[in-house]
């Protein structure tokens, strides 16, 4: 069943291009929401746990940027006790790969009690969550056996983009031309991930330089921060080492104290408009003796000059800024490969 892969996680990492194609091909077509309902929401709340929560953070970015609708993202285990400020004009989205996570189910019950419209995004057909929500969108990742979620996450991110585009169209915040460009970009993502997967040996080699380290830090801004959080979670789960993610700008507000000689910092700098800012944070890491692993898009002299190792992701056309999905999905894909590499402690 592992088809020659040493473990299911790696097999599922390699299934990402296919899973994304499937998800793009079908997923939001069954949505029952009417254009009037989509226009009528005053806010969206995304609630989820773990990796699904991290995909929700990307969802906030995408929905707010593309459709200008305010989005809160809440950890489901907190949401259910927080007496959330939601009402019948709110859309509450529950994101759950399995569709069975107790806290996420409880959050949805709370949302229904308050009269909200509810939507689940899940990978498992007929899971409990699908019966508890008004609408369902299925990610088409295929069965995920590995405990550490990989293709489930990237397909959730893809659904967030598809939903963001739908909301943008209905709420009139994005020109048809811009949406067409974004759609074309999304169709390229599976190929980009394929390209990243081809760098696997390279990535494993670099991972080999760090496999005895006990602490890892991840930093990024905007979308990169959301991806950094997921990268750190994955590393903890798969390698049993301490890993933490920071918004890059927060480094100077305390965490810098932990960056000492040789401590590895994975710096995500995939968004051109934030590149210089993030590079200035990398410089500070280097000044403290830390070791920087940069993840960027295309050729960036700035990142090259400051980092010890650099991964270049394929570059999306910069016509539409949320095309950062390329950076985001591909960066994650890269981190997913890096994790098992680090496991050989
Ligand atoms: C991490 C991971 C978990 C799940 C979380 C929620 O790799 O898999 O953090 O994301 O337990 O699970 P679902 O999405 O099934 O609700």
Boltz pocket constraint, residues with backbone or C-beta under 6 A from the ligand:
constraints:
  - pocket:
      binder: B
      contacts: [[A, 49], [A, 50], [A, 51], [A, 52], [A, 53], [A, 95], [A, 96], [A, 97], [A, 98], [A, 99], [A, 100], [A, 101], [A, 104], [A, 146], [A, 147], [A, 148], [A, 149], [A, 150], [A, 233], [A, 234], [A, 237]]
      max_distance: 6.0
